[in-house]
């Protein structure tokens, strides 16, 4: 679990038997503490498998300015460090999830007076998620207000009985 406004991540035992069990605060790099107050840790995903197995990936909602690239952090795993995600078209990061290939899906949203509301899903290859990298990825899905979307904040992935990858995107409203 990550917190907003106060930069912290808490680990809980799995499965969680007692809801009163306190979380254990993770040690975070000092650079993570420099993120903007309410535009900091937003997309948090854990790599169970693949080249980044054991890595917690954190991507900031926004950079230090409106047009700045998004700071990213690789916590633990084989190659800890920082990277950035290219900010494009006024989109902010809202969530992320790993595919079983090891690649990362980044959910982004946009709300501006010029562009209106929008959401998109970008594929960030595992091979590009490394310290010092500027990650671009590729857009898999983009939708706007005419597609009846809302403030899309969550993304999950699973495989159905037929082996198809199912992507679920949810709104916070």
C-alpha positions in Angstrom: 0.0 0.0 0.0 1.3 3.5 -0.9 0.1 6.7 0.6 -0.7 10.0 -1.1 0.8 13.3 0.0 3.0 11.5 2.5 5.6 9.5 0.6 5.5 6.1 2.2 4.9 2.4 1.2 3.7 -0.2 3.6 4.1 -4.0 3.2 1.4 -6.3 4.7 1.6 -10.1 5.1 -0.2 -12.2 2.5 -2.8 -13.5 2.9 -3.9 -10.9 5.4 -5.7 -12.8 8.1 -6.2 -10.0 10.7 -7.2 -6.6 9.3 -5.7 -5.0 12.4 -2.2 -6.2 11.4 0.0 -3.1 11.0 2.0 -2.6 7.8 5.8 -2.5 7.8 7.1 0.8 6.3 9.6 0.1 3.5 12.9 1.9 3.4 12.6 4.3 0.5 15.4 6.2 -1.4 15.8 9.9 -0.4 15.0 10.9 -4.0 11.4 9.6 -3.5 10.9 12.1 -0.8 11.5 15.0 -3.3 8.3 14.2 -5.3 5.6 16.8 -5.4 3.1 16.8 -2.4 0.0 15.6 -4.2 1.5 14.5 -7.5 3.9 11.9 -6.1 3.7 8.1 -5.9 0.7 7.1 -7.9 1.5 4.0 -10.0 3.0 1.1 -7.9 3.4 -2.4 -9.2 5.4 -5.5 -8.0 7.1 -7.8 -10.4 6.5 -11.4 -9.4 8.2 -12.9 -12.5 10.4 -11.9 -15.4 13.6 -9.9 -15.6 12.5 -7.6 -12.8 11.3 -10.3 -10.4 11.3 -9.0 -6.9 11.2 -5.3 -8.0 8.7 -2.8 -6.7 8.2 -0.2 -9.5 6.9 3.3 -8.5 6.0 6.0 -11.1 5.2 9.5 -10.0 1.8 11.0 -11.1 3.7 14.0 -12.5 7.1 15.5 -12.6 8.3 18.6 -10.8 6.6 20.8 -13.4 3.5 20.3 -15.6 5.7 19.3 -18.7 8.4 17.4 -16.9 8.9 13.7 -17.4 7.6 11.3 -14.8 10.1 10.1 -12.1 10.3 6.3 -11.7 11.9 4.1 -9.1 13.0 0.5 -9.1 13.0 -0.6 -5.5 14.7 -3.9 -4.7 15.1 -6.6 -7.3 18.1 -7.2 -9.5 18.7 -3.5 -10.7 17.5 -0.9 -8.2 17.7 2.7 -9.2 15.8 5.5 -10.9 14.4 6.1 -14.4 12.0 8.5 -16.0 8.9 8.0 -18.2 8.5 10.4 -21.1 5.4 12.6 -20.4 3.3 12.9 -23.5 0.2 14.8 -24.4 -0.5 16.1 -20.8 -1.1 12.6 -19.4 -0.4 11.8 -15.7 0.3 8.3 -14.4 -2.4 6.7 -12.2 -1.6 3.0 -11.9 0.5 0.2 -13.3 0.5 -3.6 -13.5 2.9 -6.2 -14.7 2.0 -8.7 -17.5 3.2 -12.2 -17.1 5.8 -11.4 -19.9 7.5 -9.0 -17.4 6.4 -5.9 -19.3 4.6 -3.1 -17.5 1.2 -1.6 -18.4 1.0 2.1 -17.3 -2.5 3.6 -16.9 -2.6 7.3 -17.6 -5.3 10.0 -17.4 -5.7 13.5 -18.6 -7.9 16.4 -17.8 -7.3 19.7 -19.3 -9.5 22.5 -20.6 -7.9 22.2 -24.0 -8.1 18.4 -24.4 -10.9 17.5 -22.0 -10.8 14.1 -20.2 -8.8 11.2 -21.5 -7.2 7.9 -20.5 -4.7 5.6 -22.1 -2.7 2.5 -21.5 1.0 2.4 -22.4 3.2 -0.7 -22.6 6.6 -0.2 -21.1 8.9 -3.1 -22.0 10.8 -4.7 -19.1 14.0 -4.4 -21.1 13.7 -0.6 -21.0 13.0 -0.4 -17.2 16.5 0.1 -15.9 18.4 2.7 -14.0 19.1 5.9 -15.9 16.7 5.1 -18.7 14.1 7.4 -20.3 11.2 5.0 -21.1 8.8 5.8 -23.9 6.9 2.6 -24.5 4.0 2.4 -26.9 0.3 3.3 -26.6 -2.0 0.3 -26.6 -5.3 2.0 -25.9 -6.5 5.7 -25.8 -10.0 6.9 -25.1 -11.7 10.2 -24.5 -15.0 11.6 -23.2 -16.9 10.4 -26.2 -15.9 6.8 -25.1 -17.8 7.3 -21.8 -14.8 7.2 -19.6 -14.3 8.8 -16.2 -11.4 9.5 -14.0 -9.7 6.1 -14.6 -7.5 5.3 -11.6 -7.0 1.5 -11.4 -5.7 -1.3 -13.7 -5.6 -5.1 -13.2 -4.8 -8.0 -15.5 -5.5 -11.7 -15.5 -5.9 -14.6 -17.9 -9.2 -16.3 -18.4 -9.8 -20.1 -18.9 -9.1 -19.7 -22.6 -5.7 -18.2 -21.9 -6.7 -14.7 -23.1 -5.3 -11.7 -21.3 -8.1 -9.7 -19.7 -7.4 -6.0 -18.7 -9.7 -4.4 -16.2 -9.7 -0.6 -15.8 -11.7 1.2 -13.1 -12.7 4.7 -12.2 -12.4 6.2 -8.7 -15.9 7.7 -9.0 
